[in-house]
Amino acid sequence: DGDSHLSAYERKRLKNITENAKFFASLKLHKVSARLNQIATKRQLHGTKRPRPKKVEDEPARRRSMRLLRVEPSGIPAPETPAQPGAEEYPRVPAGPVPMVPEDQVEDSKWTEAILSTWMRISELKADDADRCTPDIERYQESLSSMVLSEENIRKVVKSRVCSMAIHPSESTILVAAGDKWGHIGLWNVVSGWSEEGAHIFIPHNLQVSCMHFSPCNPAHLLSLSTDTLRCGDVTRAVFDEICRSEENFSSFDFLEDNASTAIVGQWDGDVAVVDRRTPGMSSELSADIGFQKTRTVHVHPMNKQYFLAAGLVNVCIFDVRYLKPKGNKPVSSLPGHTKSVASAYFSPVTGSRVVTVCADDKLRVYDTTSLSSTITVLSSIRHNSNTGRWLTRFRAIWDPKQEHCFVVGSMAQPRQISVFQDTGKLLHSFHNLDCLSSVCSINVVHPSQNILVGGNSSGRLHVF
């Protein structure tokens, strides 16, 4: 009645305001607001904690990769919960000598005896070094073109990714050794093809076999290096002897003498070690810090054995083993120019006047090491895709022992192939076969006297041209 002087619109407006105020008062929003402020303040003081989900007893087991579980794929569908291999399936290799018995054999086998007898027999024959010279490039290219790959010269020799290979120097029999990422060593007599005598797997190591060499003075000995141990497979005694054991994570090795009694060993932490097989005990003679963060490969000069080449992250240097000491070592020469990690570096086989490196910056570099000055410049640089990824072994460019100026390296190109380059950077030949070669051969090895090339892929398969 007191608002009689107001218009009808204003009276209705005031009525709406009053009713709305009564409605919001009935909701008691001031109490809700105070409670919300209290909760927010408490969370700021004590932090937020996510509630832990309740454990469901009958929750289905999570599926896991069969590759990570080291289970071989089969033709039938995998079960929903693949069982992890038991400890008895992959027992750890003990320290000390390990008998040369294949993993799938408990008792003596005539097939194992056959391949070991072949290895022993061909090791007794001395290769004929007379009249052996480096052929000219034209003749060399012709010999490369004559090398072919056939189905009978392809075989799965180890179970997993090939990390290293060695070929016996015999001129009568092709015997190849391959090491994989699980410490297995496979021996394959290529001449036997797919017979039971052909290939056998041995387990002398626990971890990846990163480097292997037949002894240059006695090919009845196969030396293999894993992360924690250096072993010598002696076929005359059918045993893998232990030469050196360490927790320093070995990466590669090479012989310092032709009699193979001493070796230089690279370590993943950047150091190098000198090992003498003639001294008692399993420790190295010297561990030397050469200033590297990692040492991937080491290689000894073919003529001047006191010099060795070390390749690490972006470092490639030549050192003199005579002056090695625990700390403060300085290189004789440095090979600069690498902008990313270096996978390998090797001297040329006859004179050591060249060094080829493989780098993650997608370049192959060749250096002239005829004169070991403090800094050595690049002779040639070759564009080469080195992006192998995490599932392939990194490429290593190796020199052909029969040709001082040519080297072999795997390739990511299609069709799949293995490339041969001259030290000038010229591509001389590509090994390929559309029907037989469909994978990347990261690791390769060339026979020292015969026209034989072996390529190993990431599934443990070897291809022999």
C-alpha positions as CSV (number, residue, x, y, z in Angstrom):
1,D,0.0,0.0,0.0
2,G,2.9,2.3,0.7
3,D,4.1,1.9,-3.0
4,S,0.8,3.0,-4.4
5,H,2.6,5.9,-6.1
6,L,4.7,3.4,-8.2
7,S,3.6,2.1,-11.5
8,A,2.3,-1.4,-12.0
9,Y,5.7,-2.5,-13.6
10,E,7.7,-1.3,-10.7
11,R,5.4,-2.9,-8.2
12,K,5.8,-6.3,-10.0
13,R,9.6,-5.8,-10.1
14,L,9.8,-5.3,-6.3
15,K,7.6,-8.3,-5.7
16,N,9.9,-10.5,-7.9
17,I,13.0,-9.3,-6.0
18,T,11.4,-10.0,-2.6
19,E,10.3,-13.6,-3.7
20,N,13.8,-14.3,-5.1
21,A,15.5,-13.2,-1.9
22,K,13.2,-15.4,0.2
23,F,14.0,-18.4,-2.1
24,F,17.8,-18.0,-2.0
25,A,17.6,-17.5,1.8
26,S,15.8,-20.9,2.1
27,L,18.7,-22.5,0.2
28,K,21.2,-21.5,2.9
29,L,23.9,-20.9,0.3
30,H,26.1,-19.0,2.8
31,K,26.6,-22.2,4.8
32,V,27.5,-24.1,1.6
33,S,30.0,-21.4,0.6
34,A,31.6,-21.5,4.0
35,R,31.9,-25.3,3.8
36,L,33.5,-25.1,0.3
37,N,36.0,-22.5,1.5
38,Q,36.9,-24.8,4.4
39,I,37.5,-27.8,2.1
40,A,39.6,-25.7,-0.3
41,T,41.8,-24.4,2.5
42,K,42.3,-27.9,3.9
43,R,43.4,-29.2,0.5
44,Q,45.9,-26.4,0.1
45,L,47.4,-27.2,3.5
46,H,47.6,-31.0,3.1
47,G,47.9,-31.5,-0.7
48,T,45.6,-33.6,-2.8
49,K,45.8,-37.4,-2.7
50,R,44.2,-39.5,-5.3
51,P,42.2,-42.3,-3.9
52,R,43.8,-45.7,-4.4
53,P,41.6,-47.9,-6.5
54,K,40.3,-51.1,-4.9
55,K,42.1,-54.3,-5.9
56,V,39.9,-56.5,-8.1
57,E,40.7,-60.1,-7.4
58,D,39.3,-61.5,-10.6
59,E,40.9,-58.8,-12.8
60,P,42.3,-60.4,-16.0
61,A,46.1,-60.5,-16.3
62,R,47.8,-57.9,-18.4
63,R,49.1,-59.0,-21.8
64,R,52.9,-58.8,-22.2
65,S,55.1,-58.8,-25.3
66,M,56.3,-62.3,-26.3
67,R,59.5,-60.7,-27.6
68,L,60.3,-59.2,-24.3
69,L,59.6,-62.5,-22.6
70,R,62.0,-64.2,-25.0
71,V,59.2,-66.6,-26.2
72,E,59.5,-67.8,-29.8
73,P,56.5,-67.0,-32.0
74,S,54.5,-69.9,-33.1
75,G,51.8,-70.6,-35.7
76,I,49.0,-70.9,-33.2
77,P,47.4,-67.8,-31.5
78,A,49.2,-66.8,-28.3
79,P,47.3,-67.4,-25.1
80,E,45.7,-64.4,-23.3
81,T,48.3,-64.5,-20.6
82,P,51.6,-65.8,-22.0
83,A,53.6,-67.4,-19.3
84,Q,57.1,-65.9,-18.7
85,P,59.9,-68.5,-19.2
86,G,61.0,-70.0,-16.0
87,A,64.5,-69.7,-14.6
88,E,65.3,-73.2,-15.7
89,E,64.6,-72.4,-19.3
90,Y,67.2,-69.6,-19.4
91,P,69.7,-70.5,-16.7
92,R,72.5,-68.1,-16.0
93,V,75.9,-69.2,-17.4
94,P,78.3,-69.8,-14.4
95,A,81.7,-68.3,-14.2
96,G,84.6,-70.4,-15.4
97,P,84.8,-72.9,-18.2
98,V,81.6,-73.9,-20.0
99,P,81.4,-77.2,-21.9
100,M,80.9,-76.8,-25.7
101,V,77.5,-78.5,-25.7
102,P,74.5,-77.2,-27.8
103,E,71.6,-75.8,-25.7
104,D,69.1,-78.4,-27.0
105,Q,71.4,-81.4,-26.4
106,V,71.8,-83.3,-23.2
107,E,73.7,-86.3,-24.4
108,D,76.3,-86.7,-27.1
109,S,75.1,-86.2,-30.6
110,K,76.7,-87.3,-33.9
111,W,75.6,-84.1,-35.5
112,T,77.3,-81.9,-32.9
113,E,80.4,-84.1,-33.1
114,A,80.3,-83.7,-36.9
115,I,80.4,-79.9,-36.9
116,L,83.0,-79.7,-34.1
117,S,85.1,-82.3,-36.0
118,T,84.8,-80.2,-39.2
119,W,86.0,-77.1,-37.2
120,M,88.9,-79.0,-35.8
121,R,89.9,-80.5,-39.2
122,I,89.8,-77.2,-41.2
123,S,91.8,-75.4,-38.4
124,E,94.7,-77.8,-38.9
125,L,95.1,-76.7,-42.5
126,K,97.2,-73.6,-43.1
127,A,96.0,-71.1,-45.7
128,D,98.3,-70.5,-48.6
129,D,99.5,-66.9,-48.4
130,A,101.6,-67.1,-51.6
131,D,100.7,-64.9,-54.5
132,R,98.0,-63.1,-52.6
133,C,97.8,-59.5,-53.6
134,T,95.2,-56.7,-53.7
135,P,93.3,-56.9,-57.1
136,D,92.7,-53.8,-59.1
137,I,89.2,-52.2,-58.9
138,E,87.9,-53.5,-62.2
139,R,88.8,-57.1,-61.3
140,Y,87.4,-56.6,-57.9
141,Q,84.1,-55.3,-59.2
142,E,83.9,-58.3,-61.5
143,S,84.4,-60.7,-58.6
144,L,81.7,-58.9,-56.6
145,S,79.2,-59.2,-59.5
146,S,79.8,-62.9,-59.7
147,M,78.7,-63.5,-56.0
148,V,75.1,-64.6,-55.7
149,L,72.6,-65.5,-52.9
150,S,70.5,-68.6,-53.1
151,E,67.8,-70.1,-50.8
152,E,70.0,-72.9,-49.5
153,N,72.6,-70.3,-48.3
154,I,70.1,-68.7,-45.9
155,R,69.5,-70.0,-42.5
156,K,68.4,-68.9,-39.0
157,V,71.5,-69.6,-37.0
158,V,70.7,-67.9,-33.7
159,K,67.4,-67.1,-32.0
160,S,67.6,-63.3,-31.7
161,R,69.2,-60.2,-33.2
162,V,72.7,-60.8,-34.7
163,C,75.2,-58.5,-32.9
164,S,78.5,-60.0,-34.1
165,M,79.9,-62.5,-36.6
166,A,83.1,-64.2,-37.5
167,I,84.1,-66.4,-40.5
168,H,86.7,-69.2,-40.3
169,P,89.6,-68.5,-42.7
170,S,89.4,-72.0,-44.2
171,E,89.5,-72.1,-48.0
172,S,87.7,-75.5,-48.2
173,T,84.7,-75.1,-45.9
174,I,82.5,-72.1,-45.0
175,L,82.1,-72.1,-41.2
176,V,80.4,-69.0,-39.8
177,A,79.9,-68.0,-36.1
178,A,77.1,-65.6,-35.1
179,G,76.5,-64.1,-31.7
180,D,73.1,-62.7,-30.7
181,K,71.7,-60.3,-28.0
182,W,70.9,-63.1,-25.5
183,G,74.5,-64.5,-25.3
184,H,74.0,-67.3,-27.8
185,I,76.6,-68.3,-30.3
186,G,75.5,-70.2,-33.4
187,L,77.9,-72.2,-35.6
188,W,76.9,-72.9,-39.2
189,N,78.7,-75.2,-41.6
190,V,77.2,-73.6,-44.8
191,V,78.3,-76.5,-47.0
192,S,76.0,-78.8,-45.0
193,G,73.0,-76.6,-45.9
194,W,69.8,-77.6,-43.9
195,S,71.1,-80.9,-42.6
196,E,71.2,-81.6,-38.9
197,E,74.9,-81.1,-38.9
198,G,74.5,-77.6,-40.4
199,A,73.9,-75.3,-37.4
200,H,74.0,-75.6,-33.6
201,I,73.5,-73.0,-30.9
202,F,75.7,-72.7,-27.8
203,I,75.2,-70.5,-24.7
204,P,78.6,-69.4,-23.3
205,H,77.3,-65.9,-22.3
206,N,74.5,-64.3,-20.4
207,L,74.2,-61.1,-22.4
208,Q,74.7,-59.8,-25.9
209,V,77.8,-61.1,-27.8
210,S,79.1,-57.8,-29.2
211,C,82.4,-58.9,-30.7
212,M,83.9,-62.2,-32.0
213,H,87.1,-63.2,-33.8
214,F,88.7,-66.5,-34.8
215,S,92.3,-66.4,-33.4
216,P,94.7,-65.3,-36.2
217,C,97.3,-67.8,-35.2
218,N,95.0,-70.7,-34.3
219,P,91.5,-70.7,-35.8
220,A,90.6,-73.7,-33.6
221,H,90.0,-70.9,-31.0
222,L,87.0,-68.6,-31.3
223,L,87.1,-65.6,-28.9
224,S,83.8,-63.9,-28.0
225,L,83.1,-60.9,-25.9
226,S,79.9,-60.2,-23.9
227,T,79.1,-57.4,-21.5
228,D,80.7,-59.2,-18.5
229,T,83.2,-61.7,-19.9
230,L,85.7,-62.5,-22.6
231,R,85.8,-66.2,-23.5
232,C,87.8,-68.5,-25.8
233,G,86.0,-71.4,-27.4
234,D,88.6,-74.1,-27.8
235,V,87.3,-76.8,-30.2
236,T,90.2,-79.2,-29.4
237,R,89.0,-79.4,-25.8
238,A,85.3,-78.7,-26.6
239,V,85.1,-76.0,-23.9
240,F,84.5,-72.2,-23.7
241,D,87.3,-71.0,-21.4
242,E,87.0,-67.8,-19.5
243,I,89.8,-65.3,-20.1
244,C,88.6,-62.2,-18.4
245,R,85.6,-61.3,-16.2
246,S,84.6,-57.8,-15.1
247,E,81.6,-55.6,-14.0
248,E,82.8,-52.8,-16.3
249,N,80.6,-53.7,-19.2
250,F,82.8,-54.7,-22.2
251,S,81.9,-53.5,-25.6
252,S,84.5,-54.7,-28.1
253,F,88.1,-56.1,-28.4
254,D,90.9,-56.7,-30.8
255,F,94.2,-58.6,-30.6
256,L,97.4,-56.6,-29.9
257,E,99.7,-59.3,-31.2
258,D,99.5,-61.9,-34.0
259,N,99.8,-64.7,-31.5
260,A,96.6,-63.5,-29.9
261,S,98.0,-63.6,-26.4
262,T,97.1,-60.0,-25.6
263,A,94.1,-57.9,-26.4
264,I,92.7,-54.4,-26.0
265,V,89.2,-54.3,-24.7
266,G,86.8,-51.4,-24.9
267,Q,84.3,-50.7,-22.1
268,W,80.9,-49.0,-22.2
269,D,81.9,-46.5,-19.5
270,G,84.6,-45.1,-21.9
271,D,87.7,-46.8,-20.5
272,V,89.9,-49.4,-22.2
273,A,91.6,-52.4,-20.7
274,V,94.6,-54.5,-21.6
275,V,94.2,-58.3,-21.2
276,D,97.0,-60.9,-21.2
277,R,95.8,-64.5,-21.6
278,R,99.1,-65.8,-20.2
279,T,98.7,-64.4,-16.7
280,P,96.7,-66.1,-14.1
281,G,93.4,-64.7,-12.8
282,M,90.3,-63.2,-14.6
283,S,91.2,-59.6,-14.2
284,S,92.8,-57.3,-16.8
285,E,96.4,-56.1,-16.6
286,L,95.5,-52.4,-16.9
287,S,92.4,-50.2,-17.0
288,A,92.9,-46.8,-18.6
289,D,90.7,-43.8,-18.8
290,I,91.1,-42.3,-22.3
291,G,88.6,-39.4,-21.8
292,F,85.7,-41.0,-23.6
293,Q,82.1,-41.2,-22.2
294,K,81.6,-44.4,-24.1
295,T,83.9,-46.7,-26.1
296,R,81.9,-48.7,-28.7
297,T,84.7,-50.2,-30.8
298,V,88.5,-50.7,-30.6
299,H,90.7,-51.8,-33.5
300,V,94.5,-52.3,-33.6
301,H,96.6,-51.0,-36.5
302,P,97.4,-54.0,-38.8
303,M,101.1,-53.1,-39.2
304,N,102.1,-51.0,-36.1
305,K,100.5,-53.0,-33.4
306,Q,101.2,-50.4,-30.7
307,Y,98.5,-48.1,-32.1
308,F,94.8,-48.8,-31.6
309,L,91.7,-46.9,-32.7
310,A,88.9,-46.1,-30.3
311,A,85.4,-44.9,-31.2
312,G,83.0,-43.5,-28.7
313,L,80.1,-41.0,-28.7
314,V,81.5,-38.2,-31.0
315,N,85.2,-39.1,-30.3
316,V,87.4,-41.2,-32.7
317,C,91.0,-41.2,-31.6
318,I,94.2,-43.2,-32.1
319,F,96.2,-44.1,-28.9
320,D,99.6,-45.7,-28.3
321,V,99.1,-48.7,-26.0
322,R,102.8,-48.4,-24.8
323,Y,102.0,-45.2,-23.0
324,L,98.6,-46.1,-21.5
325,K,98.2,-45.3,-17.8
326,P,95.2,-45.3,-15.5
327,K,94.5,-41.5,-15.9
328,G,95.6,-38.6,-18.1
329,N,96.0,-40.4,-21.5
330,K,96.4,-38.2,-24.5
331,P,95.6,-39.5,-28.1
332,V,98.3,-39.7,-30.8
333,S,95.7,-38.5,-33.4
334,S,92.1,-37.3,-33.4
335,L,89.6,-37.9,-36.3
336,P,87.2,-34.9,-35.9
337,G,84.0,-34.1,-37.7
338,H,81.4,-36.4,-36.1
339,T,78.3,-34.5,-34.8
340,K,76.5,-37.5,-33.3
341,S,77.4,-40.9,-31.8
342,V,79.9,-43.1,-33.7
343,A,78.9,-46.7,-34.2
344,S,82.3,-48.1,-35.4
345,A,85.8,-47.1,-36.7
346,Y,88.2,-49.5,-38.3
347,F,91.7,-49.4,-39.9
348,S,92.1,-50.6,-43.5
349,P,93.3,-54.3,-43.5
350,V,96.7,-54.2,-45.1
351,T,98.5,-51.0,-44.4
352,G,96.1,-49.2,-42.0
353,S,96.4,-46.1,-44.2
354,R,92.6,-45.5,-44.1
355,V,90.0,-45.4,-41.4
356,V,86.2,-45.7,-42.1
357,T,83.7,-44.6,-39.5
358,V,79.9,-44.9,-39.3
359,C,78.1,-42.0,-37.5
360,A,74.5,-41.4,-36.5
361,D,74.6,-38.1,-38.5
362,D,74.0,-40.3,-41.6
363,K,77.5,-40.1,-42.9
364,L,80.3,-42.6,-43.6
365,R,83.6,-40.9,-43.3
366,V,87.0,-42.1,-44.6
367,Y,90.2,-40.7,-43.2
368,D,93.8,-40.8,-44.5
369,T,95.9,-42.2,-41.7
370,T,99.1,-42.7,-43.7
371,S,100.7,-40.1,-41.4
372,L,99.5,-40.0,-37.8
373,S,99.4,-36.3,-37.2
374,S,97.6,-34.7,-34.2
375,T,94.5,-34.0,-36.3
376,I,93.5,-36.1,-39.3
377,T,91.2,-34.6,-42.0
378,V,88.4,-36.3,-43.8
379,L,89.4,-37.9,-47.2
380,S,85.8,-38.5,-48.3
381,S,82.3,-38.3,-46.8
382,I,79.4,-40.5,-48.0
383,R,75.7,-39.8,-47.4
384,H,74.3,-43.0,-45.9
385,N,71.1,-43.5,-43.9
386,S,72.2,-44.9,-40.5
387,N,68.8,-44.6,-38.8
388,T,68.4,-48.3,-37.9
389,G,66.2,-47.6,-34.9
390,R,66.0,-49.5,-31.6
391,W,65.2,-52.9,-33.1
392,L,68.1,-53.3,-35.5
393,T,71.8,-53.6,-34.6
394,R,73.7,-50.4,-35.6
395,F,75.6,-50.5,-38.9
396,R,79.4,-51.2,-38.9
397,A,81.4,-50.5,-42.0
398,I,84.1,-53.2,-42.3
399,W,87.0,-53.4,-44.8
400,D,87.2,-56.3,-47.2
401,P,90.4,-58.1,-46.1
402,K,91.2,-58.8,-49.8
403,Q,90.9,-55.1,-50.9
404,E,92.8,-52.3,-49.1
405,H,90.5,-49.5,-50.4
406,C,87.0,-51.0,-50.3
407,F,84.6,-51.5,-47.4
408,V,81.2,-53.2,-46.9
409,V,78.2,-51.7,-44.9
410,G,74.5,-52.6,-44.4
411,S,71.8,-50.4,-45.9
412,M,68.3,-49.2,-45.2
413,A,67.6,-48.7,-48.9
414,Q,64.9,-50.6,-50.8
415,P,65.2,-53.2,-52.1
416,R,67.2,-54.5,-49.2
417,Q,70.9,-54.6,-49.9
418,I,74.5,-54.6,-48.7
419,S,76.7,-51.9,-50.2
420,V,80.4,-51.9,-51.2
421,F,82.1,-48.5,-51.3
422,Q,85.5,-47.4,-52.4
423,D,87.5,-45.1,-50.1
424,T,86.9,-42.3,-52.5
425,G,83.2,-42.5,-51.8
426,K,82.2,-44.3,-55.0
427,L,79.6,-47.0,-54.7
428,L,81.1,-50.1,-56.4
429,H,78.4,-52.7,-55.9
430,S,75.2,-53.5,-54.1
431,F,74.4,-57.1,-53.1
432,H,70.6,-57.7,-53.3
433,N,68.2,-60.4,-54.2
434,L,64.5,-59.6,-54.4
435,D,63.4,-63.2,-53.8
436,C,65.8,-64.1,-51.0
437,L,66.9,-60.9,-49.2
438,S,64.0,-58.9,-47.7
439,S,65.5,-57.7,-44.4
440,V,68.3,-55.3,-43.2
441,C,71.7,-56.9,-42.7
442,S,73.3,-54.7,-40.1
443,I,76.3,-57.0,-39.4
444,N,78.4,-58.3,-42.2
445,V,81.6,-60.3,-42.5
446,V,83.9,-61.0,-45.5
447,H,86.1,-64.1,-46.0
448,P,89.8,-63.2,-45.8
449,S,90.7,-65.0,-49.1
450,Q,87.5,-66.2,-50.8
451,N,84.7,-64.3,-52.5
452,I,82.3,-64.9,-49.7
453,L,80.1,-62.3,-47.9
454,V,77.8,-63.1,-44.9
455,G,75.1,-60.7,-43.8
456,G,73.2,-61.1,-40.5
457,N,69.8,-59.6,-39.7
458,S,67.7,-58.8,-36.6
459,S,66.0,-62.2,-36.5
460,G,69.1,-64.3,-36.3
461,R,69.2,-65.2,-40.0
462,L,72.4,-65.3,-42.0
463,H,72.6,-64.7,-45.8
464,V,75.7,-66.0,-47.6
465,F,76.7,-64.5,-51.0
